[in-house]
Amino acid sequence: MVKATVVNGCIFKNYTKPIHVQLPELLPGGNGVSTVRQFQLSCTPGMTAEISIDDGEHADKSGDRNLALNDKNGVLIPYQIYYVDSGKNILWNNPIPFTSNASPEVINMMIKVPQPKTSLHPGNYSDTDTIIVSY
């Protein structure tokens, strides 16, 4: 006799390293910039879950995400992450409900830096956010 048990769960499909996002160059006095990226989840069919993204390493006290100049918290540029669903951009500050219908599922997200309100210091800015799947 051979037995097996299948449990509810998800794994990130085809990703063993962080998802790197490179935004277009941001110019002082210029417009905001954005880019769309995606990742794939392979889940048990019919499973319900929630997908959330933490506030990142450089969030301010109110939980707003920020890019930091050369990993220094003193010089910040605010940004947002949106969940893209059926052409709608939903600000990703709360968990997104998810039901697995097919496998793998493609999840689209948009990273947006609005038009800067202050002068920008030149340099490389970055942040690290963690994607969390709860089921």
N, C-alpha and C positions, 0 to 999 in steps of 0.2 A: 504494500500500500504506500502511495506517495501522497503527501499532504502539503499544502502551501497556504499561507495566510497573506492576503493583500491588505495593507493598512492605508488609510488616507494620508496623503502627503504630496509635497511638491519638491522639485529640484529645479535649479536654474539650468536651462538647456544651453549647451555649447559655451558656457562661460566659466573659466577657471580663474580668471584674473578680474580685477576691477573694470567696470565700464568707464572708459575714459571719454570725456566730452571736451572738445576744443571749440570754444566760441569764436566767432569772427572778431577781428580787432575792434576795440572800442576806442573812439576818438573823443577828446575833450570837446564839448559843445555839439557832439554828434548825436545821432539817434541811438536808441537802445538796440541790442542785438539778441538773437535767439537761434537755437538749433534744436532739431528733433532727433532723439535717439530711441532705440527700442531694446528690449531684452525679451527673452522667452522663458516661460515657465512650463514645465511638464508636470502635470498633476493627475491624481486619480480622477477619472471621469465623474462628473456630477458633484465633486467636492466643492464646498463653499469655504471661502477664506477672506481675509482682509489683507491688502497690500498697503504698507505705509513706508514713508521715508523719514528718517530722523531729521533734526534741524541742522545737522552738520557740525563741524568742529568750531566754526566761528560765528555761531548764532548770537544775537544780542539778547538782552534780558527778556524781551517780549517774544523770543523764539523766531525772529526773522532771520532768514539765511543770509550769510555774507561771504563774499570772496575776500581773502586777506592777501595783502601785498607780501609776496615772498614768505608766506606763513607767519606774518606778524599781525597780531590782532589790532594794532593801532591804526592801520590804514585799510578801510573796508569799502567794498562796493556791494550793495544789496542785490539779491537775485531771487527769482522764484522758480519753482518746479511745478509744471502742470501735467496732469494726466490727460491724454488726448483720447477721446472716445467718440466715435461717429462724427468727427469733425468739430467737436466741442472741446475747448480747453478748460479743464476744471482745476482750480488751484489745489495743489496737493499738500494741504496742511493737515488733513485728517485722513484716516484710513479709507481706502477705496474698497467697496464690496466686490467680490470676485467669485464667479462660479465657473468651474472648468467644464467646457463643452467639448472641446477638441484638444488634442495634444500634439505638439506643444502650442501654447497660447502666446501670442505676440502682444506685449504691453508697450504702448507708445508713451513717451514723455517728452515734454518740451522744457528746455531750460532757457530762461529769459532774464536778461539784464535790462531793466528799463533805462530810459534816457537819464544819464547821471545828473544829479541836482547840484553837484559841487565839482570843483576842479579835480582832475584825476592825476595822481602821481604815476609816472611811467614805471613799468615793471610787469612782472608776471604775478597774477592773482590766482588763488586756488582755494578749494574747500573739498572736504570729503564727506559724503552723505552715505548712510547705510540703508539699503532696501530691506524691509522686514516683511515676511509672509507669515501670517498667523492663521492657524486652522485648528 
